[in-house]
């Protein structure tokens, strides 16, 4: 999965519980991946799952990358 050019996407921040973060970072390192890359993949998987559950495969308006916050 490629990385977008710096400044092309908005940064997200959150605070997971320390045990979850520690395990996540260890798993990402074991696969020689950055946490950012692993989180991006996880987000893609979750969005696809929710789209399948909805049946239509449409994206919610909040997912519009062109929308200004």
C-alpha positions, -999 to +999 in steps of 0.1 A: +000+000+000+016+033-010+019+063+011+003+096+000+025+126-005+030+147+027+003+172+032-021+154+008-042+138+036-054+150+070-038+135+101-059+116+126-051+111+162-065+090+190-054+074+222-058+036+224-054+018+257-017+012+264-019-027+263-037-025+229-012+000+215+018-021+228+005-053+212-004-035+180+030-019+176+047-052+184+027-070+157+033-042+131+071-044+139+071-082+136+057-077+100+082-049+093+053-025+089+047+010+102+018+014+126+003+039+102+003+014+073-013-013+095-040+011+108-048+023+072-052-014+062-074-020+092-096+010+084-100-002+048-110-036+060-135-022+085-151+001+059-154-027+034-170-049+061-196-022+069-203-016+032-210-053+028-233-053+058-252-024+043-255-044+010-253-014-013-216-008-010-222+029-009-199+051+012-213+074+038-209+112+032-184+114+061-160+093+040-158+118+012-121+128+010-130+160-008-152+173+020-137+201+041-141+198+078 
